[in-house]
Amino acid sequence: MDLNRIIQDLKAERDVLAAAIECLERLVAGRVKKRGRPPKWLSERGEGTQPSSADGPGRDSKDRT
């Protein structure tokens, strides 16, 4: 049993795990909802917008005076 080889393998595995953790942390940081207006490309797709609370369900724009 070569202890130096075991230590070398464990350090290599530690480096791989550290890189994986760093990638996951970057993904999590990118998912945080940001305040403000959504980007134009997102609003063009219709994903970044929510219906206005003034236009409730069942209310037509024709009913407005």
Backbone as ProteinMPNN parsed JSONL, in Angstrom:
{"seq_chain_A": "MDLNRIIQDLKAERDVLAAAIECLERLVAGRVKKRGRPPKWLSERGEGTQPSSADGPGRDSKDRT", "coords_chain_A": {"N_chain_A": [[0.852, -1.177, 0.0], [0.862, 1.989, -1.08], [1.297, 4.93, 0.387], [1.839, 7.509, -0.541], [0.85, 7.439, -3.145], [-1.883, 7.075, -2.649], [-2.461, 9.465, -1.314], [-1.956, 11.268, -3.395], [-3.964, 10.503, -5.237], [-6.261, 11.122, -3.735], [-5.983, 13.901, -3.486], [-6.255, 14.628, -6.163], [-8.907, 13.856, -6.606], [-10.123, 15.606, -4.815], [-9.628, 18.051, -6.101], [-11.203, 17.723, -8.391], [-13.766, 17.589, -7.24], [-13.877, 20.139, -6.067], [-13.913, 21.758, -8.348], [-16.355, 20.951, -9.455], [-18.142, 21.786, -7.463], [-17.717, 24.544, -7.599], [-18.73, 25.103, -10.159], [-21.451, 24.447, -9.784], [-22.13, 26.35, -7.851], [-21.894, 28.672, -9.369], [-23.996, 28.276, -11.163], [-26.191, 28.407, -9.423], [-25.961, 31.039, -8.541], [-26.579, 32.387, -10.868], [-29.268, 31.952, -11.127], [-30.68, 33.537, -9.422], [-33.362, 35.648, -8.865], [-33.577, 38.757, -10.341], [-34.061, 42.203, -9.651], [-36.14, 44.612, -11.308], [-36.72, 45.556, -14.753], [-37.338, 42.967, -17.126], [-35.031, 41.511, -19.528], [-35.088, 42.536, -23.007], [-35.223, 40.451, -24.92], [-36.317, 38.42, -23.427], [-38.82, 39.367, -22.689], [-39.961, 39.557, -25.187], [-40.375, 36.94, -25.852], [-42.332, 36.406, -24.083], [-42.034, 35.325, -21.588], [-41.063, 36.692, -19.406], [-42.964, 38.343, -18.42], [-45.837, 39.217, -16.476], [-49.367, 38.964, -16.087], [-51.235, 41.971, -15.752], [-52.554, 43.231, -12.671], [-54.729, 44.866, -12.807], [-56.249, 44.097, -14.938], [-58.4, 41.94, -14.456], [-59.593, 38.493, -14.331], [-61.987, 37.662, -16.817], [-62.587, 40.213, -17.596], [-63.139, 42.404, -20.154], [-61.442, 44.391, -22.629], [-63.133, 45.961, -24.019], [-65.089, 46.744, -22.275], [-64.193, 48.9, -20.916], [-64.428, 52.414, -20.322]], "CA_chain_A": [[0.0, 0.0, 0.0], [1.701, 3.172, -1.23], [0.577, 6.077, 0.953], [2.005, 8.676, -1.41], [-0.08, 7.274, -4.276], [-3.223, 7.299, -2.11], [-2.58, 10.903, -1.073], [-2.027, 11.906, -4.71], [-5.298, 10.228, -5.769], [-7.238, 11.882, -2.953], [-5.857, 15.312, -3.861], [-6.844, 14.768, -7.495], [-10.36, 13.787, -6.415], [-10.507, 16.861, -4.162], [-9.638, 19.094, -7.127], [-12.386, 17.5, -9.238], [-14.936, 17.982, -6.452], [-13.856, 21.598, -5.911], [-14.336, 22.32, -9.625], [-17.784, 20.68, -9.592], [-18.832, 22.673, -6.516], [-17.632, 25.897, -8.136], [-19.686, 25.189, -11.273], [-22.804, 24.459, -9.225], [-22.336, 27.645, -7.206], [-22.128, 29.652, -10.437], [-25.351, 28.057, -11.661], [-27.126, 28.91, -8.425], [-25.86, 32.498, -8.537], [-27.242, 32.871, -12.072], [-30.717, 31.743, -11.041], [-31.283, 34.476, -8.489], [-34.221, 36.602, -9.546], [-33.076, 40.115, -10.229], [-35.091, 43.225, -9.653], [-36.146, 45.491, -12.468], [-37.348, 45.144, -16.001], [-36.664, 41.828, -17.75], [-34.395, 41.847, -20.795], [-35.996, 42.623, -24.144], [-35.41, 39.15, -25.56], [-37.16, 37.602, -22.575], [-40.187, 39.869, -22.761], [-40.47, 39.249, -26.526], [-40.843, 35.552, -25.816], [-43.492, 36.371, -23.219], [-41.774, 34.589, -20.358], [-40.689, 37.566, -18.31], [-44.061, 39.239, -18.07], [-46.974, 38.67, -15.753], [-50.54, 39.773, -16.38], [-51.468, 43.084, -14.84], [-53.615, 42.963, -11.708], [-55.882, 45.694, -13.161], [-57.063, 43.314, -15.873], [-58.781, 40.709, -13.781], [-60.185, 37.502, -15.216], [-63.349, 37.944, -17.25], [-62.765, 41.625, -17.89], [-62.781, 42.716, -21.525], [-60.98, 45.747, -22.864], [-64.272, 46.689, -24.572], [-65.918, 47.249, -21.19], [-63.62, 50.137, -20.365], [-64.95, 53.654, -20.927]], "C_chain_A": [[0.903, 1.248, 0.0], [0.92, 4.406, -0.776], [0.702, 7.327, 0.089], [1.047, 8.628, -2.598], [-1.521, 7.548, -3.822], [-3.451, 8.789, -1.882], [-2.717, 11.65, -2.393], [-3.418, 11.713, -5.332], [-6.376, 11.033, -5.036], [-7.186, 13.377, -3.284], [-6.457, 15.566, -5.243], [-8.372, 14.755, -7.411], [-10.886, 15.058, -5.758], [-10.585, 17.997, -5.178], [-10.853, 18.967, -8.042], [-13.648, 17.941, -8.506], [-15.01, 19.494, -6.274], [-14.323, 22.271, -7.195], [-15.838, 22.117, -9.826], [-18.599, 21.594, -8.675], [-18.833, 24.098, -7.039], [-18.616, 26.095, -9.286], [-21.12, 25.26, -10.765], [-23.108, 25.785, -8.535], [-22.578, 28.737, -8.234], [-23.532, 29.505, -11.009], [-26.391, 28.625, -10.703], [-27.123, 30.433, -8.425], [-26.571, 33.085, -9.751], [-28.748, 32.746, -12.025], [-31.422, 32.723, -10.116], [-32.115, 35.478, -9.281], [-33.72, 38.009, -9.282], [-34.245, 41.088, -10.282], [-35.002, 44.034, -10.938], [-36.805, 44.853, -13.676], [-36.594, 43.955, -16.595], [-36.009, 42.256, -19.064], [-35.389, 41.787, -21.95], [-36.268, 41.255, -24.775], [-36.325, 38.252, -24.751], [-38.616, 38.053, -22.662], [-40.795, 39.618, -24.14], [-40.983, 37.821, -26.603], [-42.059, 35.397, -24.924], [-43.274, 35.663, -21.905], [-41.513, 35.495, -19.163], [-41.799, 38.48, -17.843], [-45.143, 38.49, -17.324], [-48.181, 39.532, -16.078], [-50.749, 40.846, -15.315], [-52.623, 42.753, -13.909], [-54.864, 43.792, -12.023], [-56.805, 44.96, -14.121], [-57.363, 41.97, -15.247], [-59.395, 39.733, -14.75], [-61.622, 37.879, -15.565], [-63.595, 39.406, -17.589], [-62.268, 41.902, -19.3], [-62.281, 44.154, -21.63], [-62.111, 46.602, -23.443], [-65.128, 47.306, -23.486], [-65.407, 48.554, -20.628], [-64.194, 51.341, -21.078], [-63.982, 54.779, -20.782]], "O_chain_A": [[1.614, 1.511, 0.97], [0.006, 4.865, -1.46], [-0.239, 8.116, 0.003], [0.5, 9.653, -3.006], [-2.287, 8.186, -4.545], [-4.512, 9.316, -2.217], [-3.52, 12.578, -2.493], [-3.982, 12.654, -5.89], [-7.296, 11.56, -5.662], [-8.222, 14.037, -3.354], [-7.093, 16.596, -5.468], [-9.043, 15.55, -8.068], [-11.967, 15.536, -6.1], [-11.503, 18.815, -5.124], [-11.46, 19.968, -8.424], [-14.508, 18.598, -9.093], [-16.097, 20.068, -6.326], [-15.057, 23.257, -7.138], [-16.521, 23.017, -10.316], [-19.636, 22.116, -9.084], [-19.844, 24.793, -6.934], [-19.263, 27.138, -9.378], [-21.916, 26.053, -11.268], [-24.228, 26.287, -8.628], [-23.384, 29.637, -8.0], [-24.186, 30.503, -11.308], [-27.359, 29.252, -11.131], [-28.182, 31.051, -8.319], [-27.117, 34.184, -9.664], [-29.441, 33.384, -12.817], [-32.651, 32.726, -10.044], [-31.637, 36.078, -10.243], [-33.474, 38.395, -8.139], [-35.28, 40.811, -10.887], [-33.948, 44.13, -11.567], [-37.365, 43.759, -13.608], [-35.364, 43.925, -16.576], [-36.402, 43.267, -19.647], [-36.398, 41.084, -21.884], [-37.407, 40.941, -25.122], [-37.031, 37.414, -25.313], [-39.53, 37.229, -22.703], [-42.012, 39.481, -24.259], [-41.925, 37.533, -27.341], [-42.749, 34.38, -24.987], [-44.232, 35.419, -21.171], [-41.727, 35.088, -18.021], [-41.589, 39.309, -16.957], [-45.34, 37.29, -17.513], [-48.028, 40.729, -16.322], [-50.47, 40.637, -14.134], [-53.568, 42.071, -14.307], [-55.951, 43.457, -11.555], [-58.016, 45.184, -14.112], [-56.661, 40.987, -15.484], [-59.693, 40.1, -15.887], [-62.376, 38.354, -14.716], [-64.737, 39.786, -17.847], [-61.1, 41.661, -19.606], [-62.645, 45.016, -20.83], [-62.057, 47.83, -23.369], [-65.826, 48.289, -23.735], [-66.139, 49.248, -19.922], [-64.424, 51.308, -22.287], [-64.257, 55.892, -21.231]]}, "name": "protein", "num_of_chains": 1, "seq": "MDLNRIIQDLKAERDVLAAAIECLERLVAGRVKKRGRPPKWLSERGEGTQPSSADGPGRDSKDRT"}
